[in-house]
Amino acid sequence: MNSGDKLYIWQQDTWPKWTYAHTRLAPLLAQVHHAQGLLLGRMHDIGLEQRDQATLRVLTEDVIKTSEIEGEMLNPESVRSSIARRLGVDIGALAPTDRHVDGVVDMVLDATQQHDQALTVQRLCGWHAALFPTGYSGMTPIRVGAWRNDAQGPMQVVSGPSYRPRVHYQAPPANTLDAEMALFLDWFNTASQDDPLIKAGLAHLWFVTVHPMDDGNGRMGRAVGDLALARAEGTAQRYYSLSAQIQRERKDYYNQLERTQKGTLDVTDWLEWFLGCLLRAVQGAQGTLSAVLSKANFWRQWADTPMNERQIKLLNKLLDGFDGKLTTSKWAAIAKCSQDTALRDINELLERGVLMRSEASGRSTSYEIRSLPVDAFGSIKQGLNEAIAHAKNQ
């Protein structure tokens, strides 16, 4: 193969001997490690129940967003219920199970909760089978739980109309996959001198570059990266979602991948972007923790107030981030009760000062939770805000 024909990174003579400028990445690495330490320290200052709730929130977001990056929208309630069921976290009534949702949840939880276990061919094939339980991707039958065979031609990442597709990337031939994945898995499972965060960035890039499956490579590659991050932190509890941050920066993510996969084996630019994205994810965890602390504070304040199951369910929905405005009709639909019963539930909470009428109700009256005074939980939250602000300025 002539040098002019070597369009993709895996065609380089020294593939896959990655190189990067450590001196250029060192300041960013220090920032990420510092931010991670602050976040983990703050999480240890709160109760076990709140840490479980934070992990539930983050993993729910992770499952939803890793699918959303690929254009697939999952039902948040089904995702949350599936994770809560597996983690044993009490969230009250559980939503019906969804086989497809359960598959994504199984993969993400296996990657994070079993991070100390070796990554193997069998484990990756199990993830793939969980993602595609019917053996189809949409309407297309695919090889499930096995490497692709390129029977329909080379594996390509394309966009645009079918009559004028744009090829962004072409993966290594299928007949090289046994050797390619053996090399990757040996590297992944062997201790190296690379910083663990660098290893996570390289693992993500390496997996999606080999692109071993017919479909699901992006989601699996992000799960591989999450597994590496969980190993680096030495904990199965997740307090930030890298997939959610990647989804927010989706255009840059794909641009960085394409540039890197058409570049040289010096992947400093990719790692710089990856670490920056990771730093923003860790810093963004402030919102998740604030929401968990606010919810804990709320139930402390109203612990002695009598409420029925419907009221508790709807208040938890508001605290978890209700989509849109809460009206009597929405209350009745979610609680599966009559409008009269919904109005009675709401009026009781209005009288007790738990709810208040929204000032921006529009045509129909809507309701929101009454703001509560800051107490000890607020001081923890303030401390977290100050710590993360300090990390951003380092």
N, C-alpha and C positions, 0 to 999 in steps of 0.2 A: 504494500500500500504506500503510495507516494505521500509525502508530508502534506501536499495540497489537498489530499483526499481525507485527511484526519480532521473532520469537522467537530466530532464530539470527544469529550474528555476521556471516555473509556477507550478511545482509539490511540491515545498517546502511548509511546514506547514504555514509559515508566509507570503506567497505570497498574495498581491504584496506590502509588506512593505519594500520599498527600504532603504538601508543604505549606507552611504559613509563617508569617512574620510575627513571632511571639512578642517582640518588643512593642510592636504596634498594637497588639491586642491586650497587653498586660494591664494598662489603666482601666479598660472596659471590664476585664475579668475581675479586677479588684472591686469595681463598683457593684457588679452583679453579686459577688460573694458577700459584700457588705450588706447589700439590700436583702439578700436571702437570710443572713444572720439576724438582722433586725426583725424581719417578719416572723421567723421561727421563734425568736425570743419573745416577741409580743404575744404570739399564739400560746406560748407556755404560761403566760400570765393569766389566761382565762380558763374557765372550767372545761372539763372533758366533754360535756354535752355541747358546749359552744364550739369546740374544735370539731366535733363530729358534724355539727350543722354546717360549719364552714367548709369542711371536706365535701359534704353532700352538695352544697351550692356550687363549688368549683368543679366537681366531677360532672354534675349535670350540665354546666356550661361547656365543659370540655367535650362531652359527647355530642351536644347540639352543634357546637361550632366546628368541630372537625368534619362533621357531615355537611354543614352549610358551606364550607370552603369548596366542596365538590358539587354544590348546587342542590343538595338534598336536605329537605326540611323535615325535622322530626318533631313529634308532639312533645312539648316540654313536660307536661304532666306525666306522660307515659315514661319518659326518660327518668324523671325524678323518682317516680314510684319504683321503677326497675332497680335503680341504684340503692334507694332506701331499703328495699326488700333484701338485697344482697348484703348490705352493710349492717343490717339490723338496726337502722335508725328509725325511730318512731316519728311518723309524720301524719298520723291519723289515718283517714281513709285512703286506700291506695287506688290509683287509676288502673283500668284493665291492662293486662299484659299485651305486648305487641312483639311478635317473634323477631321482626326486623330490628326494632329498638333494642330488644334483649341481646341481640348479636353484637351490636356496636358497644353496648354497655359491658358485655362479657369481655370483649377485647381490651377496652380501656382499663377495666378493673384488673384483669389479669396482668397487664403491663405494669400498673402502679402498685397493686397489692402484693404481687409476687415478683417484685423487682430483684430479689436476691437469687432467683432461680435462673439457670442458664437459658439463653435464647437459642432454640434449636429449630431444625427444619420442621419437626413435628408440631412445635408450638406455633410457628408462623402459619403452617397449614391449618391448624385449629382456628386461629384468628380468622383466616380467610373463609373457612367454612361457616364460622359464626356470622360473618358479614353477609354472606350470600346463601342463606339456608334453603332457598328454593332451587339453587343451581342456575339462576338467571340474574343478569344485570339488566334491569328494565325488562325489555322483551327479548333480549339476546341471551342464548345459552352460553355459559362460560365454563372453563375448567375450574372446578372448585377444590380447594385444598391441595393444589398441585401447581408446579411451575407452568407458565404458559408454554405453548409449543409452536407459536407463530404459524399455525396452519393457514391462517388468513392473510399472511404477509408479516413483515416486520412490525414490532410494537412501536407505534408512534404516538406522540402527544400532538394533537392537531386542534385547530380552531377554524371558524369560518364555515361557509356553506360547503356541502358535499361536492359541488361541481368546481369549487375553487378553494380547496383546503390549504391552510397555512401550517406547515410542519414546524413545530417549535423544537421538537426533540425526537430522536430515534434511539431506542434502547439497544443494548448488546443482543446479539442473536440468541435464540432460545437454546441452541446446542452448547452454549457456554455457561448456562445458568448453574449447573451442578458445581462447576469449578468456581464460578464467581461467588456464589452464596457460601460455599465452604470457606473461602478466603475471608469473606465478610464476617461470618459467624465466629471463626477462630479469632479474628481481631477483636470482635465485640466482647467475647467472653474471657479474653486474656488481659490481665492488668498491664497498663502501659504508662509511659511517662507523661502522656498528655494530661493536661488539666481535665478533670471530669466534665466540665462544661464544654470544653473544646471537643471532647469525645462525643458528647451528645449532639453537637452541631455536625460533626463529621458523620456520625451514624445516620442521622436524618438524611443528609445529602447522599451518602453512599447507597442507602437502600433505595431511594427514589430514582437514583441514577441507573442502578441495575434493573429496577422495574420488573421484578420477577413474576408478577401475577397478571392475569388477563385484566383485572380491574381491582380497585381498592388499594392501589399502591400508595396513594397520598395519605389515606387514613392509617394504613399500617406503618408507613414511614414516620408519621407523627407519633404513633404509639411506641415505636422503637425509640424515638427521641425522648418521650416521656419516661420510658423505662430507664434510660440512661440517666435522666435527671433525678429520678427517685433513688437510683443507686448512689448518685453523687451526694444526695442529701441524707441518705440512710434512713428514710422514713416513707411509709406508705400513705401518710396523710398529705393531702394536696391542698395548698392554700392559694394557689394562683393557677391560671390556665394559659399555657403557651398557645394552644390552638385558638383560643378566643382572641388573643392578640394577633396571631397570624391572620385570622379572618378579618380583623379590622385593617390589616395592612396587606390584604390579599393581592392587590395589583403589584406591589413591590415584591412580595414573596415570589410570585411567578416570574417576574422580570429578573430577580436575582438568580433563581434557579436556572433560567434559560441562559443567562450570561455565563454562569459558572459552568454549566454542562457543555457550553461551546467554547470554553476557555482552556487555560492550562491547569496543571495540577497544583499551582499556587492558589489556594482557596482562601486567602486572607480576607478578600472582600466579602465572600459569603459568610465567613465566621464573624466578621465585624457586624454584618447585618443581623445575623442570628443572635449574637450576644446582646445587641441593642434591643432587639425585639423581646428577648428574654428579660432584660432589665425593665422594659416598659410593662411587661406582664407582672413582674414582681411588685413594682411600684403601684400598679393598678389594683393590686389585691386589697388596697386600703378600702375600696368601696365594698368589697365582699365582707371584710371584717366589720366594717361599720354597720352594715345591714344585720349581721349576726348579733352584734352587741346591742343594737337598737331593739331587735326582737326579744332578746333575753331581758332587757330592761323593761320592755312593755309588759311581759308576763309577770315580772316581779311586782310591778306597780299594781296590776289588777289580779293578783293571785287570790285575793279574798272576795272577789266579785263573782257572784253566781252567774254562770253562763251555760247554755245548752250546747249540744254537739254541733248544731248548725252554726251558731254564733262563733264558736271556737274555730271551726273550719274556715269560715269566711274571713275572720280576722287574720288567721294565718296566711290566707291568700293575699290579703292586703299587705301584710308585713313582708311577704316574699316577693312583692313587686307585681301588683295586679295590673293587667294590661287593659288600659282604658279606664272609664269611670264606673264606679260601683253604683248601680241603681237598684231599685226594688225588683224590677223584672230580672236583672242579672242575678240578684241574690236568690230569687225563686228558682231560676234555672239551675244554678250551681248546687244549691241545697236540696233540689228536687222537692220543693214544697209549693204551696199555693201563694199567690200574691199577698193574700191577707196575712198568712203566717210570716212571710218575709217582712212585711211592714211592721208586724208586731215585734219580731226579732230586732229590727232596726230601731224602733221607737224605744225599746227597753235599753238599748245601748246608748241612745241619745240621752235618755233621762239620767243614766248613770255616768255620763260624761266620757264614755269610751269613744264614741263616734261624734262627728260634727258634720253639719251640712257643708258641702263644698261651696265656696264663693263663686266658682266658675262652673256652675251646674248647667247652664244653657236652658234648653226647653224642659228637660226632665230633671228632677232633683237628684243629685248624686251625693255620695257620702265619703268621708275620709276619716282616718284615725286622728284623734286630737293629739296635738304635739304635747310631749311630756317634758318636764324639767330635767336638766342634766343632773345625774347623780354619780355614784362611784363608777358605773359603766361608762358614763360620759368622760370621766377623767382618763380612763384607760384608752378610750377612743381618741381623746386629745393627745395623749402620749404617743399613740400610733401615728397620728397625723404629723406630729413634730418629728418623729423618728424618720418617717419616709421623706418628709421635706428635707431633712438633713442629708439623707442618702442621695436625693436628687442633686444636691449642691456639691457633693463630693467630687 
